[in-house]
């Protein structure tokens, strides 16, 4: 594994544990309010929130990718896998670029801890060129149910050692969809995906999109902590709530980016996502030794939201009435 990649991944992990690296502008869910149903006519114990995700049934939450190749990744990924299995969440692995460069593969091998849930592999769009024949190996080694290709143009542009050539990415994504034997998801890394991009991805054969919009971890701020330039892009991106509304009828969505509670997750689903996702909250919960209780709290919050909107399942929650106010209303209009 190249030392610069190893060092960068450790930097990312360390910085993401710190304060001050999230967007100042939120993801938009604070501007969304469910319409309370005082007469839901439901038994709370019978509420069943399930979603189909990469061929498996899960609770509609995903621990999305953040760890990849850092020294601590193996231990963290193992714990994330265990808790995801316990609560029936999906799990996204961190970038597998270190595997391409001969790094330690063991940190990614968590199928033993999570035998029944969807595990999604992960590779950057910039690493597709010249590595097509290796992608199936990346998927098979981690026993992944799908492969996520992450788009991070903004991060690369402010990263000290970032890539600069983004020509041919869509063509390569199209190739990946035909090369690998698992469904492909394309995810952003905090700047969101607009409708035009979503339509192009659908045409290329992509099966899922993770909008990963603005409002959570700002990877520009993370890179600035590492000496990245130029400044001024700390708040760049499409807020997650906006990105979900833009793309909701194009492909099935993971709504991530600034999801900070089960209430946010329920709102993301009501707005059009099929599954909600988060990474930093679970990473911090791991650090505080509260990972299992945090996951349990999110599950409870989402189930209570379902009850209070009269939603017996995910299909009903996706139709739950809500109102939009403030800056989000202005943006959507």
C-alpha positions in Angstrom: 0.0 0.0 0.0 1.3 3.4 -0.9 2.4 5.3 2.2 0.7 8.5 1.1 -2.6 6.8 0.8 -2.2 5.1 4.2 -1.3 8.5 5.8 -4.2 10.3 4.1 -6.7 7.7 5.3 -5.5 8.0 8.9 -5.6 11.8 8.6 -9.2 11.6 7.4 -10.2 9.3 10.3 -8.5 11.5 12.9 -9.9 14.7 11.6 -13.5 13.3 11.3 -13.4 12.7 15.1 -12.8 16.4 15.7 -15.3 19.3 16.0 -15.7 22.0 13.4 -15.7 19.9 10.2 -19.4 19.9 9.5 -21.3 22.2 7.2 -22.5 25.4 8.9 -25.7 25.1 6.8 -27.7 22.0 7.8 -29.0 19.3 5.5 -32.5 20.8 5.5 -34.4 18.4 7.7 -34.8 21.1 10.4 -37.2 22.8 7.8 -39.3 19.7 7.5 -42.2 18.9 9.9 -44.4 15.8 9.9 -48.1 16.3 10.2 -49.0 14.8 13.5 -51.7 12.1 13.5 -53.4 12.0 16.9 -55.5 9.0 15.9 -53.1 6.5 14.2 -55.1 3.4 14.9 -51.9 1.3 15.1 -50.3 -1.0 17.6 -46.8 0.2 18.0 -45.5 -3.3 18.5 -46.8 -4.3 15.0 -45.1 -1.4 13.1 -42.6 -3.1 10.8 -40.1 -0.9 9.0 -38.3 -2.9 6.3 -36.8 -2.0 3.0 -35.3 -4.2 0.2 -31.7 -3.2 -0.3 -29.4 -5.1 -2.7 -31.6 -8.2 -2.6 -31.9 -8.3 1.2 -34.5 -7.1 3.7 -33.2 -4.5 6.2 -34.3 -1.9 8.7 -34.1 1.2 6.4 -30.8 2.5 7.7 -27.2 2.2 6.4 -24.0 2.9 8.2 -22.3 4.6 5.3 -18.6 4.6 4.3 -16.0 6.6 6.2 -13.2 4.2 7.2 -10.8 2.9 4.6 -7.2 1.8 5.0 -6.4 3.6 8.2 -4.6 1.8 11.0 -7.7 1.6 13.2 -10.0 0.6 10.4 -10.0 -3.1 11.1 -11.3 -2.7 14.7 -13.8 0.0 13.8 -15.2 -1.9 10.8 -15.6 -5.0 12.9 -17.6 -3.2 15.5 -19.7 -1.4 12.9 -20.4 -4.7 11.2 -21.5 -6.4 14.5 -23.9 -3.6 15.4 -25.2 -3.4 11.8 -25.9 -7.1 11.9 -27.7 -6.8 15.3 -30.0 -4.0 14.2 -30.4 -5.2 10.6 -28.8 -2.1 9.0 -26.8 -2.1 5.8 -23.1 -1.4 6.0 -20.9 0.5 3.5 -17.2 -0.1 3.5 -14.7 2.6 3.2 -12.7 3.2 0.0 -11.0 0.0 -1.1 -8.3 1.9 -2.9 -5.8 0.7 -0.4 -6.6 -2.9 -1.5 -5.8 -1.9 -5.1 -2.4 -0.6 -3.8 -1.5 -3.8 -1.9 -2.6 -2.6 1.5 -4.0 -4.7 4.4 -7.1 -6.4 3.2 -8.1 -7.7 6.7 -9.7 -4.5 7.8 -12.4 -4.9 5.1 -13.2 -8.5 5.8 -16.2 -8.2 8.1 -18.6 -10.7 6.5 -18.0 -13.1 9.4 -19.4 -10.4 11.8 -22.3 -9.6 9.5 -23.4 -12.7 7.7 -27.0 -11.6 6.7 -26.9 -7.9 6.0 -26.0 -6.1 2.7 -22.3 -5.1 2.7 -21.4 -2.6 0.0 -17.9 -2.3 -1.5 -16.5 1.1 -2.4 -14.1 2.5 -4.9 -13.5 6.0 -6.1 -14.4 7.1 -9.6 -10.8 8.2 -10.2 -9.6 4.6 -9.6 -11.8 3.0 -12.2 -9.5 3.8 -15.2 -7.0 0.9 -15.6 -8.5 -1.2 -12.9 -11.6 -2.7 -14.5 -10.3 -6.2 -14.3 -9.6 -5.9 -10.6 -13.1 -4.7 -9.5 -14.7 -8.1 -9.4 -11.8 -9.3 -7.1 -12.5 -6.3 -4.8 -16.1 -7.3 -4.6 -15.6 -11.0 -4.1 -12.8 -10.7 -1.5 -15.1 -8.7 0.9 -18.2 -10.8 -0.2 -20.0 -7.6 -1.1 -23.6 -7.5 -2.2 -23.0 -4.4 -4.2 -20.3 -1.9 -5.3 -20.4 1.8 -4.6 -18.5 4.2 -6.8 -17.9 7.5 -5.0 -17.8 10.8 -6.7 -15.7 13.4 -4.8 -14.6 16.1 -7.3 -14.8 18.8 -4.7 -12.7 16.9 -2.2 -10.1 16.1 -4.8 -9.8 19.7 -5.9 -9.0 21.0 -2.5 -7.0 17.9 -1.4 -3.2 18.6 -1.5 -2.5 15.4 -3.5 -5.9 15.2 -5.2 -6.8 14.0 -8.7 -7.5 16.6 -11.4 -8.7 14.7 -14.4 -12.4 13.8 -14.3 -12.9 13.2 -18.0 -14.4 9.8 -18.9 -15.9 9.0 -15.5 -19.4 8.4 -16.8 -18.1 6.1 -19.5 -16.2 4.1 -16.9 -19.2 3.9 -14.6 -21.1 2.4 -17.6 -18.3 -0.2 -18.0 -18.4 -1.1 -14.4 -22.1 -1.7 -14.5 -21.4 -4.3 -17.2 -18.2 -5.8 -15.7 -19.2 -6.6 -12.1 -21.7 -9.2 -11.1 -23.3 -7.1 -8.4 -25.5 -4.0 -8.6 -23.7 -0.7 -8.7 -24.5 2.3 -6.5 -23.0 5.8 -7.1 -22.6 8.0 -4.1 -21.4 11.5 -3.6 -19.3 12.5 -0.6 -21.1 15.5 0.8 -21.8 17.7 -2.1 -25.0 16.1 -3.3 -26.3 14.8 -6.7 -28.7 16.8 -8.9 -31.4 15.4 -11.2 -29.4 15.7 -14.4 -26.6 13.6 -13.0 -29.0 11.1 -11.6 -30.6 10.6 -15.0 -27.2 10.1 -16.6 -26.3 7.5 -14.0 -29.6 5.6 -14.6 -28.8 5.6 -18.3 -25.4 4.1 -17.5 -26.9 1.2 -15.6 -26.6 2.3 -12.0 -29.2 0.7 -9.8 -28.9 2.9 -6.6 -27.8 6.5 -5.8 -26.6 7.7 -2.4 -27.2 11.5 -2.7 -24.7 12.2 0.2 -25.6 15.9 0.2 -24.4 18.9 2.0 -25.2 19.3 5.7 -23.0 16.7 7.4 -19.3 16.3 7.2 -17.7 18.9 4.9 -14.8 17.1 3.2 -13.5 20.5 2.1 -13.1 21.4 5.8 -11.4 18.0 6.4 -8.9 18.7 3.6 -8.3 22.2 4.7 -7.2 20.7 8.0 -4.6 18.8 6.0 -3.4 22.0 4.2 -5.7 21.9 1.3 -6.3 25.0 -0.9 -7.9 27.1 -2.2 -10.2 28.2 0.6 -13.8 29.2 0.1 -15.5 25.9 -0.6 -16.4 25.0 3.0 -20.1 25.2 2.3 -20.3 24.2 -1.3 -22.9 21.6 -2.2 -26.6 20.7 -2.6 -28.3 20.2 0.8 -29.3 16.6 1.3 -33.1 17.4 1.5 -32.9 19.2 -1.8 -30.9 16.4 -3.5 -33.5 13.8 -2.3 -36.4 15.8 -3.7 -34.5 16.3 -7.0 -33.7 12.7 -7.6 -36.5 10.7 -5.8 -38.3 9.5 -8.9 -35.1 8.7 -10.9 -33.6 5.7 -9.0 -33.9 4.2 -5.5 -32.1 6.5 -3.1 -30.0 6.3 0.0 -30.5 9.7 1.7 -27.3 10.6 3.6 -25.4 13.7 4.5 -26.3 15.5 7.7 -28.7 12.7 9.0 -28.2 13.2 12.7 -31.1 11.3 14.3 -33.8 8.8 13.6 -36.1 11.7 13.1 -33.9 13.0 10.3 -33.8 9.5 8.8 -37.6 9.2 8.9 -37.9 12.6 7.2 -35.5 11.5 4.5 -37.6 8.5 3.7 -40.8 10.5 3.7 -39.2 12.9 1.2 -38.3 10.2 -1.2 -35.3 8.1 0.0 -35.8 4.3 0.3 -33.0 4.0 3.0 -31.4 6.7 5.2 -27.7 6.7 5.9 -25.1 8.2 8.2 -21.5 7.7 9.0 -20.0 10.3 11.4 -22.7 9.9 14.1 -21.9 6.2 14.3 -18.2 6.8 14.2 -18.5 9.2 17.2 -20.7 6.8 19.0 -18.1 4.1 18.5 -15.5 6.4 20.0 -17.7 7.1 23.0 -18.5 3.4 23.4 -22.2 4.1 22.7 -22.5 2.5 19.3 -25.2 -0.1 20.2 -27.3 2.3 22.3 -27.1 5.0 19.5 -28.3 2.5 16.9 -31.1 1.4 19.2 -32.2 5.0 19.8 -32.3 5.7 16.1 -34.5 2.6 15.5 -36.9 3.7 18.2 -37.1 7.3 16.9 -37.9 6.1 13.4 -40.6 3.7 14.7 -42.1 6.4 16.8 -42.2 8.7 13.8 -44.0 6.0 11.9 -46.6 5.7 14.7 -47.1 9.4 15.0 -47.8 9.7 11.2 -50.0 6.7 11.1 -47.5 4.7 9.1 -47.5 0.9 9.6 -44.5 0.3 7.3 -42.0 2.0 5.0 -44.4 2.2 2.1 -46.8 4.2 4.3 -44.0 6.3 5.8 -43.0 7.3 2.2 -46.5 8.8 1.9 -46.6 10.5 5.3 -47.6 14.1 5.0 -45.1 16.8 5.9 -44.7 20.5 5.5 -41.6 22.5 4.4 -40.7 25.9 5.7 -37.8 28.4 5.8 -34.8 28.4 3.5 -35.6 24.9 2.2 -39.0 26.0 1.0 -37.4 28.9 -0.9 -34.8 26.6 -2.4 -37.3 24.0 -3.6 -39.6 26.7 -5.1 
